[in-house]
């Protein structure tokens, strides 16, 4: 499933780069990746056993 999501992201980035400057697409992908990592990090931190 992760590879399908990555492929979809690459396809969407390529399509977006047809209409906006590439540097904006790369910056947007970085922002989206950071935002998407937030819930994952919170989930991992919460699942750790407390001491």
TAJOLIN-V883667 format. One record per residue. N is the residue number from 1. RES is the residue in one letter. SS is DSSP state (@ for helix, = for strand, . for the rest). BURIAL is I if it has 16 or more other ideal C-beta (glycine too) atoms within 10 Angstrom, else O. Layout:
# TAJOLIN-V883667
N&RES&SS&BURIAL ; N&RES&SS&BURIAL
This chain:
# TAJOLIN-V883667
1&X&.&O ; 2&X&@&O ; 3&X&@&O ; 4&X&@&O ; 5&X&@&O ; 6&X&@&O ; 7&X&@&O ; 8&X&@&O ; 9&X&@&O ; 10&X&@&O ; 11&X&@&O ; 12&X&@&O ; 13&X&@&O ; 14&X&@&O ; 15&X&@&O ; 16&X&@&O ; 17&X&@&O ; 18&X&.&O ; 19&X&.&O ; 20&X&.&O ; 21&X&.&O ; 22&X&@&O ; 23&X&@&O ; 24&X&@&O ; 25&X&@&I ; 26&X&@&O ; 27&X&@&O ; 28&X&@&O ; 29&X&@&O ; 30&X&@&O ; 31&X&@&O ; 32&X&@&O ; 33&X&@&O ; 34&X&@&O ; 35&X&@&O ; 36&X&@&O ; 37&X&@&O ; 38&X&@&O ; 39&X&@&O ; 40&X&@&O ; 41&X&@&O ; 42&X&@&O ; 43&X&@&O ; 44&X&@&O ; 45&X&@&O ; 46&X&@&O ; 47&X&@&O ; 48&X&.&O ; 49&X&.&O ; 50&X&.&O ; 51&X&.&O
